[in-house]
């Protein structure tokens, strides 16, 4: 039986093309049931306060960078969304007097405009946000040199090579968007050989850092969260770290504060990863096959899937 057309945009694959039974099972999950979905290789954690949530996220940077030495450099790949952890990282480095000069950082993604990466002068630039919220705040005698900061560019060659240069990625952090992506690993368009079925999980996992077309839901979300709702401001393409690089990270840590994805989305990917149901229409679900994934939830941000008119 052919899969449903998307209820969001029929030219794309997304979670609305999934089987109805899976949709219902995800919507029915309670917080207690989500916690019980932990299994070997997949851990579900809850935090009672936002302070604890973002501090724990910031500490993943510190824990990774403390392992780094000039002979055995260690890095972390981090997101823009969430960003609340970034100033905390800088404060912790400075207060602990932690020398991170041998450590590395990979930005996950960047907007793609006019055939190249968005300049750091662009108000939505991810590199700009990383530098202003974190790295420019670390004392100069402690911070790593620019050569250790790897931001994706329109020509992805140097960025992809940095993943094969002998630096261990201890953890890749991420958020989850409305379309259930990490970074900008969006579901593909429903065209060509993917007209009747999305790519297999194995095929999707072969994707490296690349320029991607953004699902309409991703464009709308970024307008809502970062552009005051002005969709015309948001680019429709981006550069995204790929599954190939993601699988080089020893751990993938996803942070659900409750305002990037909705109550249903936070449940759906938890269920699909726990039950090992990877599907490229729900890119986050492909992490079902990664050996070390952690979902971090703000307890009060999980919300409810009960139907309630507003």
N, C-alpha and C positions, 0 to 999 in steps of 0.2 A: 504494500500500500504506500503511495507517495506521501511524503511528509507535508504537513500543513504549510500554507503560506504564512509569512510573518504578519502578525497583527499590527506591527509598528511600521514596517516598510517592506512590501512584497518583493523588492529587488535585493533583499539581504537575508542572510541567515541570522537567527538570534534565538533566545530562549523560548520565545512564543511558538516556535516550531516543534517543541518537545511533546512527548506523549502526555496526554491529559492526566494519566494516573501519577506520573512523576511530579507534575505540577501540583496536584492535590496533596501528595505525600509531603512535599516540601512546605506547602502553606500550613500544614497541620502540625509542624514541629513546634514544640514548646522549648523554652530555654533549657529545661532539665533534660529533654531528649537530645538537644544539640550537644550538650556536654558529654552524653553517653556515646556520641558518635566518634570519639577519639579511638584510634586503633594504632598498632605499630606503624610508624611512618607518618601518622597524621594526629596532631594534638590540637584540642580545642581548649582555649583558656578564656576565662572571664575576669574582668576588672570592674570593681565597684565604683570607682571615681575616675573622672577624666584625668585628674592629676596623676594617679597611679598608671593609667593607660599610657599617657604620653611619656612619662618618665621611663616606663618599661621599654617603650619603643626607642627612646634616646639611648638607653643603656645597651641596646644591641650594638650601636656604633662603638661605644666605649669598650665593650667586651671583645669585639672583633679587633679594634685597633690596638688594644693592649697586647694582643698576640703577635703583633707585627715587629719584625726586626729587619735591619738592612739586608741580612742574608736570606731571610724568609719573610718577605713582605706579605701583608694580609690586607684585604680591602672589604668594603661593603658596597652594595648597589642599592641606591635609595630613591624614593619617589618624590614627586611634587604632588601631593594629595595622598595622605595628609602632609602638612608642613609644620604642624605645631611642635613636633619633636626637634626641629632644626635648631632654634635658639637654645633649647635645653642641652643639645649636644655641645654647642660652643661653650656654654657656661660650665658644663661638667669638665670639659678638657682644660679650661682655664683654672677652675677651682682646684682640680686634682693635680695641676701642674704636669699634665700628661703630654709627653713628647710624642707626637704622631707623625713626625717627619718621614718615617719610612712607610707609613700607611697609605692606602689608596682609596679612592672613591670613584664609583661609576654612576653617572646620572642615568636614569632609566630611559628617558625619552625627551623629545623636543618637538616643537612645532616645525612644520615644513612650509615655507612660503616662497613663491617666485623662484622655485628651483633650487632652493638652498635652505639651510636651517634658519630659524628665526634669530635675528641678531639680539645680543644681550640688551640692546636699547628698547626692544619690544616690551610693552607692558606685561605681556603674558609669558615672557621668556622663562623657561624652567631653569636654565643656567643662572640667570640673573637672580632668581629666587633662592637657589642653593647658595650662591655666593653672599648675597646680602643677609640672608637669615642665618647662615652658619659660618662659612669659611672666612669671610671678612671679619667676623667677630672673634675668631681664635687669635690669640697673641702670636705675633710674627715669629717668635723664637720657637713656638710649639707646632705651628701648622705645617702640613705637608707642602712641598713645592707644587707649582702649577702642573708640572709634568706628571704628577701623581693623581691629578683630577681628570677624569675621562668623561667628556660630554659628547653625546652622539651628534654627528654632523651629517650634512646631506651626502657627502662622500663618506660612507661608513667604514672605509678600509682601515684607518688608524684605530678607530674604536674597536672594531672586531679583533684586530691584532693585539690590542691591549689585554684582551681576555686570554690570549695564548702566550703571554709574555712572562709566565712564571710567577704571577701574583695569585695567591689563593683568595677566592671570594668566600668569606666565612658565612655570609648571609645576604640574601636579596630580599629587601623589604618591598612592600607594595600596598596599595589600597585596592578596592574593588569598585569599578564604575557601574553605572546603571545597566550597561550591556554585558556585565560580568567579565570584564577584561582585567588583566594586570598589565602595567605599562599601557601601551596602546595596541596590545594584541587583541584586536577586535575580531568578531566573526567576519567571514568573507562575504563578498557579494554573491548573490544567487544567479550566476551567469556561467556560460561556457561549460566546462566539465563539472562545475559545481551547481548546475541548474537544478538537478533533482536530488542531490545529496551534498552535504558539506564535505570537506576533505576529511579523510580518516585521521584519527589522533596521531598515528605514526607519521603521516604526511605533514600535518601541521607542525609537529615537533621538529621537523627538518628546517624550519624557517629560522634565519639568523636576523641580526639587526638590519632593519630595512625601512624604506619609506612605505607608509601604509595609507590607504583611504579609510577615513573614519566613518563609522556607522552613524546615521542621523541621530540616534539616541545619545551617542558620545558628544556630538557637537552641541546638542541641546543642553546636556548636563553641564558642560564646561561653560556655556553661556550663563547658566543658572548659578554655578558655584563661583565663577571667577569674573564674569563680565556683566553682572547686573541684569542678566536676561537678554543681552544684546547679541543674538545669534549671528548677526552679520559681522561681528568682531572676531569670531572664532574661526581659525583655519579649518579646512576640511581634510588636511593631510598632516601627518606627523612622522617623525622618525622614532622607531620603537626598538628597544632591546628585544631579542627574539627568544623563542624556546631553547634554541641551541645554547645561548649564553646562560639562560635560566638554569638549565640542567648542569652547568658547570658550578653553580653555587651550591655549597654544602647544605644550605638550609634556605627554604623560602618561607618568609614570615609575612603574613597578610594581616592588615590592621583595619578593623571594622569599627569606626566610631559611631556609625549610625546616621551620618549625614551625606555620605558619598553614595551608598546604595541603600535601598529601601528594605523594610522587614522581610519581604518575600525573597529578594535577591540574596540577602545574608543567609537565609535558610537553604536556598536552592544549591548553592555551590558547596556548602558544608555537607549536605546530603550526598551530592554526586561524588565528591572526593572521598567521603567516608565509605560509600558503597562501591567505589571504583566504577563509576559510570562516566568515562570521558566522552565528550562530544564537542566537536569544534564549533558548533553553534553556541556553546557556552565555554569560551576559551579557558576561564579559570578552572573548569572541571578537568582539564588536561593534567593539572597538578596531581590528580589521582595516581599518576604513574611516577611522580617524583618521590625519592626515598625519604625525604625529611621536610614535611610541610607543617606549619603551625598557623592556626587561625586565632587571632586575638580579638575579643569582643568587649566593647563597653556595655555592661549589663543593661543600663537604662536606654541604650541606643538600639537595642534589638527590636523593640516594638512588637506589634501584633499584626497578624494577617486577617483579623476579624473584619468583616465587611461592616462599615459604619459610614453613613452619609454625613457630609460636612457642608 
